[in-house]
């Protein structure tokens, strides 16, 4: 047996472990720690495929394992984080299944894991999603959600506005749940952050996006996350237009 071929799958399992620990953190009332764990999982999620291509050990099992790990980390965890903040904003105490029967509004955040599963299942069978995504990827949705505890923790409240008055509002949480659930299964083509080579050619938009994202993170810190996701969609649209023009 060649131990090298298991390295990408090991990295993927680190993603899954982070997701499990994040679930425990949210259930313990600590969404901030869960946010850190999702960030760590995002790093593992990026490098597992990168290492697999670098070592030339990609496999169907690795692809399926990656989707299962993503379902936990980028599907279940953000749903639970939104559920946590919705219960806080409405003062509805989470007490098992009875909470959802007494307060049906709490069901909205669970749309995130449901549509994440649909998104990942669609991705696995859609041959069009090799060099681009169709719909917002689950990690992008998760990053949007974890920006909530990060902004609450680190954004200076004496500047601009108090984030807790908006992003923990029940209608914001419900809107985010419904909006991103729809975006994940939409058919809009978006740029896939998969580098098949280190060269500039063919990766221009990916490099531009990464450079701008790093600069925004340094300057704005957690506030940059929603901006970066918006930038991701804009750059994807420009990339699509350029690709279509080159095909003509």
N, C-alpha and C positions, 0 to 999 in steps of 0.2 A: 504494500500500500504506500502511496505517495502522500506524506503528511501535508505537503504544500497545497494540495488541492482542497484541503479542509480549512485553510486560513480564511477565505472569504466567508464561508458559512459560520466560522467562529465569530467573525466581526458582526455578522447578522444577528447571532444569538446575543451579543452584547447590546444591540438595539432592543431586542426583546426583553432582556433583563431590566434595562432602563425603563421600559414601558411598564413592566410589572411593579417595579419600585415606585414609579410615578402614580400608579393606581392606588397603592398603599398610602402614599403621601396625601393624595386628594381625600381619600376616605378618612384620613386622620386630621383633615381640616387644614392642610398645608399645601395650597396650590402653587406657592412660590417654589418650593423644592421640586414639585412635579414639573414646573416649567424648566428648571435647570436640567432635570433628567431628560426631558424631551429635546432640549438643545444638544445634550450629549448624544442622544440616540440619533439625532439628525446627522451628526458627524459620522457616526458608525454607518448610517444608511447611505451616506455619500461614498464612503471609502470601500464598502464591501463590493459593490459593483466595479469600482475603479481598480481595486486589487485583483478581482477576478479577471478583468480584461488585461491587466498588466502581466499577471502570471499565466494567462491563457488557460484558465481552468473553469470557465463558465459552465454551468450545468443547469438542466431543467429543475433539479431539486433545489438548487440555490435560488432560482427565481421564485419558486413556490414558497420557500422558507422566508424570503424577503417580504413577500406579500403578507404572510401570516404575522410576521413581526410588525409590519407597518399597520396592520389592522388593530393590533393591541396598542402600539405607541401613538400612532397618528389618527386612530379612529376612536377607540374607547376612552383614552386619556382626555382628549379635548372635550369629548361629550360630558365626561364627569366634571371637568373644570367648569364648563358652562352651567351644568346642573348645580354645582356648588354655589356659584355666584347668583344664579336665579333664586335659589332657596334663601340666600342672604338678603337679596333685594326685596323679596316678597315676604320675608320673615316666616316662611313655611318650613317647619322643622322636618328634616328627612327622617322618616321612621318606617323604613321598609316599604312594602307594596301599598300599604294604607295611605302613604303620603301622595301617591299618584292617583289613587281613587278619590281622595278628598280634594286634591288640587291638580286637576288634569293639565294645567298649564306647565307643570314640571316635565311633561313628556317631550316638549319641544327640543331640548338639548340632546335627547337620545336619537334625534334624526341624524346627528353627525356620525355616530358609529354605524348606523344602518346604511346611510348613503356612502360611507367610506367603504363598506363591504361591497356595495354595488360598483363603486368606482374601481376597486382593485380587481374584482371579478371581470369587469369590462376590459380593464387594461391587459389582463392575462390572455384574453382571447382575441384582442383587437390587433391585427397585424399592422395597422397604420401607425401604431404608437411605438415605433422603434427609435426614430429620430426626433419625435415631437410628442407631446401629450394632447389628448382630447379631453378637455375639461381640467379644472384645477386639481393638481396632485394632492393626495392626502397630507404629505408633509407640509405643504403650503398652508392648508387649512389649520393644521396643528400649530404652526408658527403664529398665525393670526390670533389663535385662542390664547396661547401662552403669553402673548404681548400684554394681555390684561393684567395678570399678577405682576409682571415685570414693570409695567408703567405705574401701577399702584405703589410698588415698592420704591422705585428709583426716580420717578419723575418729580421734579421740584414743584410742590403744590402751590407755591406762591407765584409761579409763572403761568401765564396763559389761562389755564383753567384747572379745576380740580377733576382729575380723571375719574374719581369715584362717583361723581355726580352724573356722568354720562355712560361710561363703559360698564358700570355695574347696574345701570338702569334695566329693568326687566324687559322693556321693549327693544333695547339695544341687543340684549342677549338673545331674545327670541328672533329678532331680525337676522342676527349673525348665524344662528342655527339654521334657519330656513334658507337664507341667502347662500351660504357656503355649501349646504347640502345640494342645492340646485346647481351651483357652479361646478361641483365635482362630477356631475353626470352630464353636463352640457357637452355639445359636440364642437366647441370652439377649440381650434388647434393652438397649443401653447408650447413654448420652447422647452425642450428636455435638457436638463443640466447634466448631460452625459458626454464626457470628453473621450472620443475615440482616439485622439492623438493630442500631443501637446502643442501642435502648431497653431499659428494664428488663423490661417486659412480654414474656413469652415467653422471656426469657433469664435468669430468676431463678436457676435452678439452675446455669447456666453461670457467672454472675457470682459466686455464692457459692463455687463450686468453685475458681475462679481466685483469689479473695481469700484463701481458706484456704490454698491451695497456696503462694501467695507468702509468707504468714506462716510456714508450716512450713519453706519453703526458707531463709528468713532465720534462723530459730531453729536448725533441725537440719541444715541444709546437705545433703550427700548422703544422710544417713540418712532424710531426708524423702521421698525418691523412692518407696520401697516403701509408705510410709504414704499418700502421695498417690494411688498407684494403687489401694490398697484403698479410700480415700475415694471415688475415682471410681466404683467399682463400687457402693458403698453409696448415693451420691447418685443414681446411675442407677436403682437399684431404687426409691428414694423418688420420683423423678420419674415412673417408670412407674406407681406406685400412685396418685399425684396425678392423672396424666393419665387413668387409667381411671376414677377417681372423678368427674372433671369430665365424662366422656363419658356417665355414667349420668344 
